[in-house]
Structure formats: structure tokens, C-alpha cells
Amino acid sequence: MGDYKEEMMEQVAIGFLIGIGFYGVVLQRNIIKISFGMAILVAGFSLLLPNMNKNLDIFGMVCSIGRGAVVAIMLLTSLRLYEKYGSFDINKIRRLKE
């Protein structure tokens, strides 16, 4: 019975990560917060997929590298946008772009 509770808590935690990441990506206007939301979302999905099949150790390693790459690219893009437009706010950047 203990294994079932641990597995259920793990699934709830993964769902919580995915939910927070989705919130950060969809509802935030600050590019830095969106970047971290994307990192949390990718972390949640990368935990969910190997959890479905416990024999995917290599897949888990690839997901870790992918998470790092996503965060690095998002943060570099955020810095470039800040240098160009002087703001992390997406609404301001959209207005300035036009």
C-alpha cells in the first residue's frame, strides 16, 4: 500500500510542476518569468515521461540536457530583447516592435 501512496504523491507533484509551468508560460507578461515557467514545464514533462516507463534512463539524461538548453536559450533571448527594447514586458515589446 505504501508504494501506491508514493506513486500517487509523485504524480501529484509532477502535475503541480506542469500546472505551475503552464501558468508561467501562458499568463505571465515578463519574459524572465516566462523563461522560468518554460523550464518548470519542461521539467514536469521530462519527469512524467520516464515515470511512465522506468527503463528509460537514457531518455531521462537527454531530458536533463534539454531542460538546460531550454533555460539557456530562453534567458539569452530575454537578454537580447531587453538590450534591444529596454524592457522585459511582452506588451511593451510588442508595441515598440511595430
C-alpha positions in Angstrom: 0.0 0.0 0.0 2.9 2.3 0.7 4.1 2.1 -2.9 0.8 3.3 -4.2 0.8 6.3 -2.0 4.4 7.2 -3.0 3.5 6.8 -6.7 0.3 8.9 -6.2 2.3 11.7 -4.5 4.9 11.7 -7.2 2.2 12.0 -9.9 0.6 14.9 -7.9 4.0 16.6 -7.7 4.6 16.2 -11.4 1.1 17.6 -12.2 1.8 20.5 -9.9 5.0 21.3 -11.7 3.3 21.1 -15.1 0.5 23.4 -13.8 2.9 26.0 -12.4 4.9 25.9 -15.7 1.8 26.3 -17.8 0.7 29.2 -15.6 4.2 30.8 -16.1 4.2 30.4 -19.8 0.6 31.4 -20.6 -0.3 34.1 -18.0 2.9 36.0 -17.3 3.9 39.1 -19.3 7.5 39.2 -18.0 10.0 37.4 -20.3 12.1 36.2 -17.4 9.1 34.7 -15.6 8.0 33.0 -18.9 11.5 31.6 -19.2 11.4 30.0 -15.8 7.8 28.9 -16.4 9.0 27.1 -19.5 11.8 25.5 -17.6 9.4 24.2 -14.9 7.0 23.0 -17.6 9.8 21.1 -19.4 11.0 19.7 -16.1 7.5 18.4 -15.3 7.1 16.7 -18.7 10.5 15.2 -18.5 9.7 13.7 -15.1 6.3 12.5 -16.4 7.6 10.6 -19.5 10.3 8.5 -17.8 7.8 7.8 -15.0 5.6 6.0 -17.5 8.4 3.6 -18.3 11.0 3.1 -15.6 13.6 1.7 -18.1 14.2 5.0 -19.9 17.4 6.1 -18.1 19.0 7.5 -21.2 15.8 9.4 -22.0 16.0 11.0 -18.6 19.5 12.1 -19.2 18.6 13.6 -22.6 15.7 15.4 -20.9 18.0 16.9 -18.3 20.3 18.3 -21.1 17.2 19.5 -22.9 16.0 21.4 -19.8 19.3 23.2 -19.5 19.3 24.1 -23.2 15.7 25.5 -23.0 16.6 27.6 -20.0 19.8 28.9 -21.6 18.2 29.8 -24.9 15.2 31.5 -23.2 17.4 33.6 -20.9 19.7 34.6 -23.7 16.7 35.6 -25.9 15.3 37.5 -22.9 18.6 39.4 -22.5 18.8 40.2 -26.2 15.2 41.5 -26.2 16.0 43.7 -23.1 19.1 45.1 -24.8 17.0 45.9 -27.9 13.8 47.2 -26.4 14.8 48.1 -22.8 12.0 46.1 -21.2 11.1 42.5 -20.1 7.4 43.2 -20.6 6.0 41.5 -23.6 3.2 44.1 -24.1 5.8 46.9 -24.3 8.0 44.9 -26.6 5.1 44.3 -29.0 4.2 48.0 -29.0 7.8 49.0 -29.6 8.2 46.4 -32.4 5.5 48.0 -34.5 
